[in-house]
Amino acid sequence: MRPNLKLELCCVLVRPFGAAFQTLQRGSGPALTLRALREPELLAWCSDPDLELRPEQVRAALARGDVCLGALDGAKLVGYVWLAFDPAPHTGGVHVDFHPAGRYSYKKFVRPAYRGRRVAHALNALADAPVFRRDRQFTLSFVHLKNRASLRSARRSGSQPVGYAALLRCGRRLLPFSSPGARRYGFRFLSSASSRG
């Protein structure tokens, strides 16, 4: 029996703080309320399946010290992004690790009806505010190579590709790879049993 093979190919991006705000000024951002979200409201929004939020993930992320920034249209959550300051879970027993001088942006989501309105860009600009930096020097993220819309959005927000990362799953075995550019920023996939060292 052949083992199941699954390959993820990603572009690793880095953005200096302030870049998203500067580029947002050149266009018109959405007329939405942008702010950090608290646990009770995040848990309440878990009941909306369109938002792809699960209570156990929300609780675990907040317990790690992660922050969730949201975009609201009135009382409706239309987009969000998570910010991590330590290694964060990816999927299937894999974490994302990165340089201690960096902050990791992950699980960015915008409702389909609001896409194309620069919601993700506005969330990136909010994430660049000093209160969300915690003395870090840059923010990094990764986008799957096939997700061209997200790659374009990240570039518009001031993120620059610095390298590539790949994760090959062969049954239970994980084979991660990071290019030299990604490794320069400490970006790597690692098993959940590993720790930053």
Secondary structure, 3 states (H helix, E strand, C coil): CCCCEEEEEEEEEEEECCHHHHHHCCCCCCCCEEEECCHHHHHHHCCCHHHCCCHHHHHHHHHHCCEEEEEEECCEEEEEEEEECCCEECCCCEEEECCCCEEEEEEEEECHHHCCCCHHHHHHHHHCCHHHCCCCCEEEEEEECCCHHHHHHHHHCCCEEEEEEEEEEECCEEEEEECHHHHHCCCEEEECCCCCC
